[in-house]
Amino acid sequence: MNTATSTVQQVTQVADHHTMLLVLGITGLLALAVLVVPLAARLKIPFTVMLAAVGVLIGLGTEFVLMLPGLGILHEFVTALNSLQITSDAVFFVFLPALVFESALSIDVRRLFDDLSPILMLAIVGLLISTAVIGFSMAALTHVPLLVCLLLGAIVSATDPVAVVAIFKDLGAPQRLAILVEGESLFNDATAIVVFTIISAMLLGQSDPTLLSGIAAFIKVFFGGIIVGYLAARLICFVLVHIGDSNLPRVTLTISLAYLSFIIAEHSLHVSGVMAVVTAALVLGSRGRSVITQSAWHGLEEVWEQVGFVANSVIFILVGLKVPSIMAAMTSQQFGWLGVLLLAGFVARFAIIFGLVPAMGRLGWSAQVSTGYRAVMFWGGLRGAVSLALALAVIENDGFAPQTQEFLGVMVTGFVLFTLAVNATTVSLVMRAFGLAKLGPADTAIRDRAFSKAMASVSERVKGTARAMHIGEEQTSLVVQPYEQLITASAQRVGENNLTDEEWLLIGLRMVCMNENKAYAKMLDQGEISSDTARSLFGHAADGMDSIKHGGLDAYLKDYRKKLGFHWHTKLAMALQRHLGITGLLAKNLANRFQVLEAKCTVLHNLRDNVVTQLTDMIGLAAAAKLQRVLEGRDLETEQALQVLRVCYPEYAKALEKRVLQQTAMRLELGQYNDMMANSLISKEVASKLKEDMGMRYEELKEDMELDLGLDAKELVSKMHFFQNLDQSVQHDIAKLLKPRLALPDEVIFEKDGPPDAMYFISSGAVRVELDNKTVIIGSGDFFGEMALLHQKPRMAGVVSDGFSELLVLHTKDFNEMLSKDDVLREQIEKIDRQRTIDNQYGAN
């Protein structure tokens, strides 16, 4: 019994010591990474490169440190680091989902889609070309089997997003350049893993090495991952709306999304886990901002930045620790092969960047990419943790021959070290050589005016503080004088910029779009708009920015007017209502339009009255006056579009206005409780109870407001005075024949000389009958289109909806049936027809 107990205690002690070493290794490693941050900044070396270098140095000095006596905790720390063996599974299942998700989450999806063609071309076609060039070159010069060389080509063609994104953040690269390089790295990474998997299966005899089977496997794995990521992210977005206001569950849910999407795709469905994570992050980044409040979203981003920092720190140091053991077996012959590999890799990438990308631009498949951008894309194609993880996967797999494992391990590690040591440390020089680190003329002018305004404000406030504190003029002058000198120098620079008033107007419009987006975010935070409405508004503001960038003022005016119209989704909803009688989607679209226009009017009023005044110092009086006129015109047109909706649906408009006031009251009440708690007038417990009671009183605000389109045929027939004298049974029969239809403002109901296929009754609204010599407006209770049916002749006039119009459509067959059953109704229609014929003839004469 004592022996058994002693054995258990020994096992427990060993386990405890192992756990202690694990905790010591990870926490010590993170502390070491924190110390590397200021060192990397001082030496002006990218943080990730410095981490890898520290890992290599520790790996080289481990045996020496362990031989020294009396080091205590340092000895245990080095022992702990040695016990942290990095494996391919650890990289793929622990670090990669977090790193890829964090990188993709910060990408502007709209900007990504602007350059999606070159990104996908580089990530898919470019990688395949690079794989082939490297594979055939290495096979020809090293006499290593072709499939092994192609596998090497796939591994080293992966531009690692972990390394690239970290370095571009440090350098502050231009947005489009960062999107191009980061986007390529993320998709390229997934492509490389897919190609690696396919070639590995061929090498191990698990699949037939045919071109068709390879293409089929690639399509399945790559696009299967996209589908998994999209569905997972949409599900998470739905759940985020319903899990309360606490940010902790939201962050936890997004962490689950990153890992579950990867594991389900990679392990369960055998499709690309990386593409699943990339897609999930992009969808969440696109929709998440309109699902949760902006403050909650910023909190989520901060957590993911921390996760990314921790994962980056651990993986690059651990990868560095692994390098000495892999490179120890390198021979002089392999050193020469590494030179061939580097040459083939860089030649292939040069051909892709300077051949494929410009060709796409000339063919009109993508926007042109400048020479400077292409140079940075070429030199910034770094390799890192992903390439090493793929090499480790080969080294750990006993199915590969030992010489293959050694060859791939040495070649990949050497290639990665070269790009980190040379490319990563010099990419900033390439950016400076092409002037990519400089501000453009517009940004320079904004900087100068902002600096001048800030210095003037600081100078005046310092003088005010001096007067309030009774500080003498001599001391005040000593402090203020440097600022006044800066103001003078800045004013000279401001006077030297050559921007025209039109250019300043565009700068002002961009500032307005940013303020507009911020105002919508605030409305979402305060519960004044729904997530669907916020998503539409954010998209409209972003489209406005794009139109200014690509087409200036004319494009901006055209874009916002287009947004006041009706888009394909509304027209699709209209088609469903007219042909299938489905009204739900149309009601949802119009309700969203109602809320979008209400929010735009509110924000535009504020922009017109307040923001433009604030921008005057930045853009000048002339540009500010033009900007004021543009916003006044936009405000007026938006108000008119909203008024058309209010006239058609007055009850919904009143309900919407009531809800806005209720939300304002709720926000003010909540502010009162927070102020009382901050001033210690009530305790936290009392405040929580008051907020709980308030939430119950405003429970109805959580429910979506439904818009009743009023398209029930029976109700429409009963409201029309034309049918009111008929028996209810007759009205019921007529309602069966009539098909409700909602006509949009300025929608052509039928054109002149069109076929006599139906007549129309106006339940509410009005239409314009456009005759050759005049236009006649007829409204609720009237009808039109009957003359063509009675005389079986083409239409004598075109008819256009004047605002929203609720119509009842009676097709030719049903028209004849209705008149044959009711002589009184037939007589009424024929009487009006005769009168209209006389009126038309009189008008023509």
N, C-alpha and C positions, 0 to 999 in steps of 0.2 A: 504493500500500500504506500509506504514512504517512498519507495523507488518510483512508483507511478506518479506520485505527487511531485517529486523532484523533477521528473521528466517533463511534466506539464509546465512547471515553473520555468524550466530552461527554454522550452519552446516559446512560452509567453514572453520571456525576456528577449529572445532573438527577434520575435515579431515586433515587440515594442521598440527595440533598437532599430529595426528596419524602418518602422513607421517614423521614428524620430529622424532618421537620416533623410527620409523622403521629404518630410516637412522642412527640415533644415536646408536641404538642397534647393527646394522651390523658393522658399522665402528668402534665402540668401542670394539666390540667383536674381530675384526681383529687386532686392536692395542693390545688388551690383548694377542692374540695368538702370536704376534711378541715378546712380553715380555716373553712369556713362553719358547721360543726357547733357549735363553742362560741359563735360569733356569733349563730346562730339561738336557742340556748339562753338567751343573755344577753338578747336582745331579745324572747324568748318568742314567736317567730314559727315556724310549722311549717317543718321542715327543707326539704321539697320546695318550699314557696313561696319560701323564701329562695334556693334554688338557681335557680329560674326568674327571680327578681328579679335575681340576679347575672348570669345569662345576658342578660337584657334590657339591663342597664347596660353590659355588655361590648359587646353589639351596637350600642348607641347611641354608644359612645365609640371604636369601632374606627377609624373614619376619622381622628379627631383624634389618636389615639395613633400611627398610622402616619405622620402628617405630622411628628411630633417627631423631631429628629435625635439621634443618640448614645445610643439606648436599648438597643442591643446585643441581649442575649438576650430582653429584654421585647418588642422589636420582632418578633423571630422567633416568640415565643410567640403574639402577637396574630395574626401572619400564619398560624401553624399553626392557630389556632382558626378563622380565616376559611376555611381549606381543609377543615375538618371540616363538610361540608355534610350536614345531616340530611335524609334522604329517607323516604318512606313505607315503602319496602322495608326500610330499615335499622331502622325502628321495629318493623315487623311480624315480620321474620325474625331480627333480632339481639337486640332489647331485650324485646319483648313476651313471647316464650316464657319467658324467665328471670324476668321480673317477675311474670307471672301464676302461674307454677309456684311461685315462692317464697311468694307470698301464699296460694295454695290449700293448700300443704303444711302451713302452720301452723294451718289451720282444724280445729277439732274436728268431725269428720264426724258424730258422734252428735248434737251440738248443732245442726249444720246441718240434719240431717234432722228435728229437732224443729220447726223453723220453715221447712221446705222449701216448704210451701204458700204462705205470704205472699211468700217470696223469689222463687219462680217466677212468681207472679202479678205481682209488681212488675217482674221482669226481662223478662217476655214481654208480658203484657197491658198492664201499665203503660207499657212503652216504646212499644207500638203506639199507645196512647191519646195519649201525649205527642207522638209523631211526627205524628199526625193533627191535634191541636190546634195545634201550631206550624206545620205545613205549611199548613193552611187559613187560619190567621190571617195569616201572612206573605203568602200568595198574594192575599188579599183587600185588604191594605193596601199592598203594594209593586208589585202587578201583574207580579211575576216568575212564570214558568210554575209550575203547581201541582207537577209532578214535581220540579222543582228545589227548591221550598220543602219538599216532603216529604223530599227527600234531606237538606236542612239540618236538619229536625226529627229525623231518625234519627241524624245525627252528634252533635248537641248533647244528645240524650236519653241518651247513654251516660255513666253515672256511672263515672268512671275508677277502677279498683281500685288503680292505682299511687298516685294522690294520696290516695284515701280511706284505704287500709290504712296508709300511712305516717303520716298525721295521727292516726288512731285509736291507733296504737302510741305516739305521742308523748303523747297525752292520757290514756292508760290508761283507755279507755272500759269500761263494764261488759260482761261477756262476751256476754250475749244481744244487747245493742245492737250490739256489734262484729260478731257473727255476722250479724245482720240486714242491716247496712249493707255489710259486706264481701261477704257472700254475694250480695246483690242486685247489687253492683258487678261481681263476676266473671261472673255469668250474664247480666246486663244488657249487659255489654261484648260478649259473644259474640252476643247477639241483635241489637245495633246493627250489628255488622259484617255479619251475615247480611242484615238489612233493607237496609243500605247497598249490598251487592252486588246484591241483587234490583232495587232502584230504579235503580242505575247502569246495569245491563244494559238496563232499559227505556228510559232516557234515550239510551243509545248505540245503540238499535235492535237489541240482541242478543237480546231476548226480547219476547214479547207482553205488553203491560201489562194483563193480566186478573187478577182477584182469585183465581181458582182456581189459575192457574199460579204466582202469588206464594205462596199457601199451600202448594202442593206443594213448591216450591223451599225454602221455610222449613223444612218438616218434614224434608226430605232432608238439608239442610245442617246443621241444628241437631242432630238426633238421630244423624245419621251421624258427627258429630264425637264424640259421647258414646261410641258403639260403638268407634271407633278408639282413643280414649284408654283405655277400659276394657281392651280386649284387649292394648294395648301395655303397660299397667301390670301386668297379670297375668303377662305373659311376663317382664317385668323382675323381678317378685317371685320368680318361679320360678328365674331365673338367680342372683339375689342369694344364694340358699341354697347354691349350688354353686360359688361363686368364691373360697372360702377366707375367712380371717379378716382380711385386710388391708382397711382402710377406703378406701384410695385407689382401687382398682377399683370399689368400691361407689359412691363419690361420682361418679366418671367416668361410670358407667352411668346414674345419675339425671340427669346433665346431658345425656347422649345421649337419654334418655327425653323430656326437655322439648322438645328441638329436633326429634328425629325424629318424635315424635307430631304436632307442629305441621306440619312439612313434608309428611309423608305425607298428613295430612288435607287441608291447605290446597292444596298443589301437585299431589299425585298423584291424590287421590280427589275433590278439589273439594268438600269438606265443611268444617265449621267447625274451623279449627286451634285457635282459642281454647278451644272446648268440649272438644277433644281434650286440650289441656294441662290445663285445669281438672279434667277427669275423671281423667286420669292422676295428677295430684298428689293428688287426694282419695283415690283407690284406694291409692296408695303410702303416704299418710299414715295410712290406716286399717289396712292389712295390714303395712306395713313394720316397725312397732314390734314385731310378733310374729315377723318373719322374721329380723331381725338383733338383736344385743344392744343394750341401752339405751345403753351407752357409745358404741357405734358410731353409733347413731341420733342422739345428741346431737352427735357430731362432724359428721355429715351435715347436721344443721340449722344448725350454725355456719357451715359452708362456704356453704350456700345464703343465709344472712343476709349473708355477705360478697358473694356474687354479686349479691344484691338491692341492697346499698348501692352497689356499683360501677355497676350498670345504672341505678339511680335517679339517681346523681350525673351520669352522662354524659348521659342523655336529657333531664333537666330543664334543664341548662345549655344544651345544644344547641338545645332547643326555644325557650328564652329568646332565644338568639342569632338565631333565625329570625324572631321576632316583629316587630322594627322594620321589616324589609324588607316584610313582609306588610301591616302597618298603615300604611305610608307612603302607600298609595294611597287611604286612607279619605277619603270626602267628607262634607260636612255632612249630606247626605241619608242616607247610609249610617249616620251616627251616630244619626239619628232611627230608622232601621230597627232598629239594634241595641237601642234602648230598647224597641221593640215586641217584638223577639225575647226579650229578658230578661223582659218582662212575661208573654208567652205561655208561656215555659218555666217560670217560677215558678208561674203559675196552674195549668198542667197538672200540675206535680208536687204542688202543694198539694191539688188535687182527688184525685189518686191516693192520696197518703199519708193524707189525712184523710177520704176517701170510700171508696175501695176496700178499704183495710186494715181499718177498723172493720166494714164490711159483711161481710167474710169471717169476722171474729170472731163477729158476731151470728148468722151462718148455721151456725156450728160447724165451719167449714172449717179454722180455725186457732186457736191460742191468742190471747187478747186481747193487744194491744200498747198499752202505756200512752200517755197524751198526751205525756209527756215524751220517750219514745222516738220517737214519731211526729214531734215537733218537731225532734229532732236528725236523724232520717232525712230530713226535708224540707230542712233547712238544710245538711246534710252531703252532699247530692248533688253533689259536686264534679265538674268536668270537667277533663281534663288531656291527657296524651300521646296517648291513643287518639283523642280527638276531633280533635286537631291532625294526627295521622297520616292520618286519613280525609280531612281537608281537603287535606293534601299530596298524597294519592293523586289527588284531582280536579285540583289545580294541575299535577301532573306529566303528566296524561293529555291529550294533544293532541286526543283525541276530543271533549272538552267545549269548548263555546264560551268564548272569552276572558272575556266578561262573566259567565258562570256561574262560572268559576274565580275571578275577582276577588270576586264576591258571596259565594261560600261561604268563601273564604279570610279575608276581612275579618270576616264575621259570626261564624264559628267562633272565630277568634282573639280577638275582642272578648269573646265569651261566656266562653271559657276564662279569660281574664285577669280578668274580673269575679269569677268563682267562686273563683279562687285568691286574689285580692287582698281580697275582701270575705268570702265564706263561710268560707274556710279559716281566716282570722285571727280570726273571731268565733264559730266553732262551739263553742269552749270556753266562751264566755259563755252560750250557749244551754244547755249541759250544766249549768253552775252555776246558772242561773236555775231549772231544774227539779230541782235537788238531785241530779243524777246522778253528780256527782263525789264525793259523800259516801258513807261507809260506812253500811250498814244497822245496825239495833240489834244484831243477832247479831254481825256483824263488829266493831262498836265494842266490844262486851263482850269478845270474844276479844282484840282489840287491847289493851284495858286490862289484862286478866289476863296476857297475854304480856309486856307492858311491865313490870308489877309483878314477875313472876317473874324476868325478865332483870335488872332493877335489883337485886333481892335477891341474885341469884347473883353479879353483878359486885361488889357491896359486900363479900360474904363472901370472895370470891377476892382482892380487893385487900387486905383485912385479913390473909389468910393469907400473901400475898406479903410484906407489911410485916413480919410476924413472922419469916418465913424470912430476910429480909434485914436484920433487926435495925434497922428504921427506927422512930423514936420515934413515940409516940402523937399528938403534936401535928401532925406532918407527915401521918400517916395520917388523922387527923380532917379535915384540910383537904381531902383528896381524897375521903374517904368521905362527908362531911357532905352535899354536893349530891345524892349518890345517895340518901341516907336521906330527904332532903326530897322527892325525886321519888317514893320508895316510899310516903311518907305521902299525898302528893297522889293517887297512882295508886290506893291502897287506898280512898280516899274515892270516887273515880270508880267503882271496882269495886262498892262498896257501894250506889251509886246506881242501878246497872242493875237493871231489873225483870224479867229473864228467869226463867221458872219452871224447875223441875227437869226437866220434860218437854222444854222447849226446849233446855236444856243437854244432855239425853240425845241429842236429834237432832244437836246440834253434835258430840257425842262419836261418834255413829254415822258422821257424815261423815268425821271424822278417822280412824276405823277403816277405812272404805272406801279412803281415800287410802293408809293404811299397808298395807292388803291389796294394793292395786294395785302399790305399791312392792316388796312382798315377792315378788309374782309376777314382776316385772321382774328382780329379783335372781336368782330361780330360773332364768329364761330365760338370763341372762348366764352363769350357772354351768353351764349345760347339763343342769339337772335336769329340765326339761320341754321338750317339743317345741314347734315354732312353732304347730301346730294347737291344742295344749293351752293354750298361752299366749294365743292369740287368744280362746278360749272363756273363760278366766279373766279377761282384761281386760274382755271384754264383760259378764261377770257382775258384776264390781266396779262398772263404769259403770252398769249397770242398778240396782244397789243404791243408788248416789248419786241416780239419777233417782227411785226410789221414795220415798226420804226427802224429796226436794224436793217431790214432788207429793202424797204421801199420808201422810207421817209414819211413825211406828213400825209401825202396822198394815200399811201398804203394804210396808214393809221386810220384815216377817215373812212376808207373803204371797208376796213376790217370791222370797226365798231358798228357801222351801218349794216353790215352783213350779219353781225351778231343780233341785231334787232329784228332780223327776219326769222324765218322758220327753216330749221335744218332737216337733214334726212331722217333723223329719228322721229321728229314730229310728223313728217310726211308718211313714214312707215306706220305710225300709230293711226293716222288718218285713214290710210288704206285698210288697216285691220278693222277700223270702225265701219267703214263704208261697205266693205265686201263680206266681212264675217260678223259684224255686229258687236265686236269686242271694243268696249269703251274704256276699260281700266287703264291701259297704257297711255291713251290720249289724255285722260283726266290727269294722270300723273305728270305728263309732259307739260300741260298747261298750268298745273299748280306750281311746278318748278319754275316755269317762265314767270309766273306771277311774283314768286318770292325773289327770283333773280332781279327782275326789274325794280321791285321795291327796294332791295338792297343797293342796287346801282344808283337809284335816285337819291337815297340817303347819303351815300358816299360822295356822289358827284356834287351835291349841294355843299358839302364840307370842303371838298377840293377847290371848288370855284370860289368860295367865300374866304377860306383861310389859308390853304396850302400855297396857292399861287402868290399870295402876299409874302409868305415866308421865303419863297424861291426868288423873289425879285433881286435880292442882293447877290444871288449866285448867278443868275442868267441875264440880268440887266433889264431895264425898264421896257425897251422895245420888244424883246422876246417875251417878257412877262405879259405885256398887253396882248400880243398875239395868242399866247397860251390861254389867257383869260377868255378870249373870243372862241377859241376852239372848244374849251370846256363848257362854255355857255350854250353853244350850239349842240354839243353832245347831250348836255343836261336836258335841253328842251326836247330833243327828239326822243330821248329815253322816257321822259315824262309823258309825251304824246302816246308812245307805244303802251305805256302802263295804263293811261286813261282809257284806251280802247278796251282793254281787258276789264277795267273797273265798270265800264258802262254795260258790258255784256254779262258780267258776273258780280253784281253789286253786293250780294249777300256774302260771298266769299271775301270780297275786298273788306267789308266791315269786320268780318271775323278775323282776318289777317291783321288789321289795324288794332283790334282789341287784344290780340295775342302779343303784338309788339309792346303795347302799354303794360300788359301783365308781366312780360319779361323784364321791362324796365323797373316795374315795382318790385319784382323779386330780387333783381340785382341791387337795388337801393336798400332793400330790407337786409339782404345778406351783408352789404357794406356796413350797415349800422351795427349789426351784431359783431362783426370783426373789429370795428372801431372800439366798441364797448369792451371787448375782450382785451384789445391792445392797451386800453387805458385803465385796465384792472377794475372796471366797473362790474363785470360779471366774470365768473369762472369759466374755464374751458368746458366743464360739464354742463353748465347752464347754457352756454353758447351752442353746444352740440344738440341739446334738447330743443332749443328754439329753432335751430336749422332743420331738425327732423320734423317739427311741427309745420314749418314753412314748406318743406318738401311735400308734405301730405296735402297742404292747401293748393299747391300748384301742380298737383299730379297730372292734371289734364294737359299741361304744356308739354309733357313727354310724348303725347300721342300725335301722330301725323294728321294734319288737316287734309280732309278729302274734298276734292272739288267735284260738285255735282254738275255734269255737263247739261243736264236737262234734256236729254235726247230720248226720253221715253215717248214712244209714238202716241200712246193713249193720252198722256198729259198734254202733249203738244196739240193734238186734235181738239181736246176739250178747251184749250185756251184760245183757239182761233174763232173769231166771231163769224167767220164764213160757215163754220160747221155747228155753231152753238144752237141753232134752231132745229137741228136734227135730233131724232130720238137717240138715246144712249146706245141702243142696240145697233143703230145705223152707224153711229160714231165708232163703235167697237169694230164693225165690219170694215169701215174705211181705214181705221188704224192698222188693221192687218195688211192692207194693201200698200200703205205708205212706209217708206224707209227713211228713218232719221239720218240727217247728214249735217255736220258742222262745217261751215265754210270759213276759211281764214281770211283776214284782211287782204284785199287786193287779189284774192284768188279768182281766176277766171272759171266761172261755172260752166258756161259754154260759149263758143265763138259764133260769130255771124257766118251763115251758110252751113252751119253744122247740121247733123242729121236730127230728125224729129224723134228722139228716143224717149223723152220724159218731160213732164211739167213739174213745177216746184211751187210749194206753198211756204210762205215765210212765217215761221212761228215767232221768231224774235230777230231783231237786227234790221238791216236794210241792204238793198242791192242797187247797183247802177245799171240801167238798161241803156246801152250805148247805140243809139240809132245813127243814121247817116248824118242827120242835120242837128241832132240835139241829144242830150243825155237826160234821162228821166230817173229819179230816185223813188223807189217804192219800198215800203217798210212792212212792219208786223201786220199780219192778217191778210196781206195781199198774196197774189200768186203771179207766176209768169211762165212762159214757155208753152202755154196752151194753144196758141195760134198755129204753131207748126204741127201740133198733133191733130187739131181739128181739120186742117186743110191738107195735111200730109205733104208739106212743103219744107224746104230748108229754112233754117232760122233767119229771121229778118233783122236780128240785132244780136250783138254780143252782150253778155251779162257778167258783171264783176261784183264780188262781195264788197260792200262798203263797211269794213269792220268785221267783227265776228257775227255770223248769221246762222241761226238754227233753222234748218230747212227740212221740209218733208218732201221726199221725192216720190213721184208717181210715174212709173214706167208705162210705155205705150199700151202694152197688153192689159195692165191693171186699170189704166185710164179708160179704155173702152169698156171694160167690165163694170167699172164704177158708174159710168154714165148710162149704161144699159139697165142698171138696177134702180137708178134714182132719177126720175124725170125732172124733179124740182132742181136738183143739183145741176143736171145737164142744162136746164134752161138758164140758170144763173151764170154758168160759165160761158154759154153761147152769147148771152146778153152783153157780158163784159167784153167778150171777143169782138162783137160788132162795134161796140163803142170805141175800142182801141183801134180797130181798123179805120174808122172814120177819123179819129184823132191823128193817126199816122198819115193818112192822106191829106188832111188839112195842114198838118205840119210840113208835109213835103211841098205843098203849094205855097 
